[in-house]
Amino acid sequence: MWSGVYQSGKTNGNLRPLLSDWTIAPIIEISSGRPFAILTGADTNLDFGSNTDRPNVVPVGTSTDSCGNAPVASKYSATGLLQAGCFIDGTVPGNLGRNAGTRPKTIFTDLRVSRRLHLTEGIALDGILDIFNVLNRFNVADVNPLYTQAGIPTAAFDPRQLQVALKLTW
């Protein structure tokens, strides 16, 4: 994360009314993708819970198992295929590692530009413009954890937004 604040202060000369009392404050945050667990979405190990069951990494040429689970292509598998575990075949628990998936990286760019106008000696008016997601980048907030569609975005952070404010101080 990087942030900074630049304040112009008072300038001298003919351009003083235009160049004085500005504040520019950018915030840039870049983060790598967070890991997520890839799940089967079904209770494959018969423990009455589907929130922890992971699929198996299977070799190319694996056929549909006794439970009716066909192999699914996946970029998160070393062999390129994942398959839900089958209690009948004894392929539970799944052998795919915990947090094997990675969400896309995020880049947040925010900016504040403000200007103070001195109305009298003791009264000032601040004009403020906040811009969130200046680059209007699509940042993925969450992805589908199910092994058949693992990594497909399901939620995103907000697009570019503007916020305007006036602040009177005395």
C-alpha positions as CSV (number, residue, x, y, z in Angstrom):
1,M,0.0,0.0,0.0
2,W,1.2,3.5,-0.9
3,S,-0.3,6.8,0.2
4,G,0.8,10.3,0.4
5,V,-0.5,13.9,1.0
6,Y,0.6,16.9,-0.9
7,Q,-0.4,20.4,0.4
8,S,0.4,23.4,-1.7
9,G,0.2,26.0,1.1
10,K,0.3,29.7,0.2
11,T,2.1,30.7,-3.0
12,N,3.3,34.2,-4.0
13,G,2.7,36.1,-7.1
14,N,-0.1,36.6,-9.5
15,L,-1.2,33.0,-9.5
16,R,-1.7,32.9,-5.7
17,P,-5.6,32.7,-5.9
18,L,-5.4,29.7,-8.2
19,L,-2.5,27.7,-6.7
20,S,-2.8,28.2,-2.9
21,D,-4.4,25.8,-0.4
22,W,-4.7,22.7,-2.5
23,T,-4.5,19.2,-1.1
24,I,-3.9,16.0,-3.2
25,A,-3.9,12.7,-1.4
26,P,-3.7,9.4,-3.4
27,I,-4.0,5.9,-2.0
28,I,-2.8,2.9,-4.0
29,E,-3.1,-0.6,-2.8
30,I,-1.9,-3.7,-4.7
31,S,-2.4,-7.1,-3.3
32,S,-1.8,-10.6,-4.6
33,G,-4.8,-13.0,-4.8
34,R,-6.0,-14.6,-1.5
35,P,-6.2,-18.4,-1.4
36,F,-9.5,-20.2,-1.3
37,A,-10.5,-23.8,-0.7
38,I,-11.9,-25.7,-3.6
39,L,-14.9,-27.8,-2.5
40,T,-17.1,-30.5,-3.9
41,G,-20.3,-28.9,-2.6
42,A,-21.6,-32.3,-1.5
43,D,-21.1,-34.6,1.5
44,T,-18.8,-37.1,-0.2
45,N,-17.3,-38.4,3.1
46,L,-20.6,-38.8,4.9
47,D,-19.7,-36.6,7.8
48,F,-23.0,-34.6,7.5
49,G,-21.2,-31.5,6.2
50,S,-20.4,-30.3,2.7
51,N,-18.3,-27.3,3.6
52,T,-15.0,-29.2,4.0
53,D,-15.1,-31.9,1.3
54,R,-12.4,-31.4,-1.3
55,P,-12.2,-33.1,-4.7
56,N,-9.5,-35.6,-5.8
57,V,-6.8,-34.8,-8.3
58,V,-7.2,-37.6,-10.9
59,P,-5.0,-38.7,-13.9
60,V,-6.0,-38.2,-17.5
61,G,-8.2,-41.1,-18.7
62,T,-10.1,-41.5,-15.4
63,S,-13.6,-42.6,-16.0
64,T,-16.9,-41.8,-14.2
65,D,-16.8,-43.3,-10.7
66,S,-19.4,-45.5,-9.0
67,C,-21.1,-42.5,-7.5
68,G,-21.6,-40.9,-11.0
69,N,-18.9,-38.3,-10.7
70,A,-17.2,-37.5,-14.0
71,P,-13.7,-35.9,-14.0
72,V,-13.8,-32.1,-14.6
73,A,-11.1,-30.0,-16.2
74,S,-9.5,-27.6,-13.8
75,K,-6.5,-25.2,-13.8
76,Y,-6.0,-25.9,-10.1
77,S,-5.1,-29.6,-10.6
78,A,-1.6,-30.8,-11.5
79,T,-3.0,-33.3,-13.9
80,G,-5.7,-30.9,-15.2
81,L,-8.6,-32.9,-13.8
82,L,-10.6,-33.0,-10.6
83,Q,-13.2,-35.5,-9.5
84,A,-15.4,-35.6,-6.4
85,G,-14.7,-38.3,-3.9
86,C,-16.8,-41.5,-3.9
87,F,-17.5,-43.4,-0.7
88,I,-18.3,-46.5,-2.6
89,D,-14.9,-46.5,-4.4
90,G,-13.1,-45.4,-1.2
91,T,-11.7,-42.2,-2.8
92,V,-12.6,-40.0,0.2
93,P,-11.3,-37.7,1.6
94,G,-10.2,-35.7,-1.4
95,N,-6.5,-35.4,-2.1
96,L,-6.5,-31.8,-3.4
97,G,-4.6,-29.6,-0.9
98,R,-6.3,-27.1,1.3
99,N,-6.5,-23.5,-0.1
100,A,-5.4,-24.8,-3.6
101,G,-7.1,-22.0,-5.4
102,T,-6.0,-18.3,-5.7
103,R,-8.3,-15.4,-6.3
104,P,-7.1,-12.7,-8.8
105,K,-4.9,-9.8,-7.6
106,T,-6.6,-6.6,-6.6
107,I,-5.5,-3.0,-7.4
108,F,-7.3,-0.2,-5.6
109,T,-6.7,3.4,-6.5
110,D,-8.3,6.2,-4.6
111,L,-7.7,10.0,-4.8
112,R,-8.8,13.0,-2.8
113,V,-8.5,16.5,-4.2
114,S,-9.5,19.4,-1.9
115,R,-9.2,23.2,-1.9
116,R,-9.6,25.6,1.1
117,L,-11.1,29.0,0.4
118,H,-10.6,31.5,3.1
119,L,-13.8,33.5,3.3
120,T,-12.9,35.7,6.3
121,E,-10.1,35.6,8.8
122,G,-11.8,32.9,10.9
123,I,-14.1,31.2,8.4
124,A,-13.0,28.8,5.6
125,L,-14.8,26.6,3.1
126,D,-13.3,23.4,1.9
127,G,-14.3,21.9,-1.4
128,I,-13.6,18.1,-1.5
129,L,-13.7,15.6,-4.3
130,D,-13.1,11.9,-3.5
131,I,-12.6,9.5,-6.3
132,F,-12.7,5.8,-5.4
133,N,-11.4,3.2,-7.9
134,V,-9.9,6.0,-10.1
135,L,-8.8,3.4,-12.8
136,N,-12.3,1.8,-12.8
137,R,-10.6,-1.6,-12.5
138,F,-12.7,-4.7,-12.2
139,N,-11.5,-6.2,-8.8
140,V,-12.8,-9.6,-7.9
141,A,-14.1,-9.8,-4.3
142,D,-15.0,-13.5,-4.3
143,V,-15.0,-16.6,-6.6
144,N,-17.0,-19.8,-6.9
145,P,-15.3,-22.5,-4.6
146,L,-17.1,-25.5,-6.3
147,Y,-14.6,-27.7,-8.1
148,T,-16.8,-27.7,-11.3
149,Q,-16.6,-23.9,-11.6
150,A,-13.7,-23.0,-9.3
151,G,-12.2,-19.5,-9.7
152,I,-15.1,-18.0,-11.6
153,P,-15.9,-14.5,-10.2
154,T,-19.1,-14.3,-8.2
155,A,-18.7,-10.9,-6.6
156,A,-16.8,-7.7,-7.4
157,F,-15.8,-4.6,-5.5
158,D,-17.4,-1.3,-6.4
159,P,-16.7,0.5,-9.8
160,R,-15.5,4.1,-9.9
161,Q,-17.4,6.3,-7.5
162,L,-17.3,10.1,-6.9
163,Q,-18.1,11.8,-3.7
164,V,-18.3,15.6,-3.5
165,A,-18.4,17.6,-0.2
166,L,-18.3,21.1,1.2
167,K,-17.0,21.7,4.7
168,L,-17.4,25.0,6.5
169,T,-15.0,25.6,9.4
170,W,-15.0,28.6,11.8
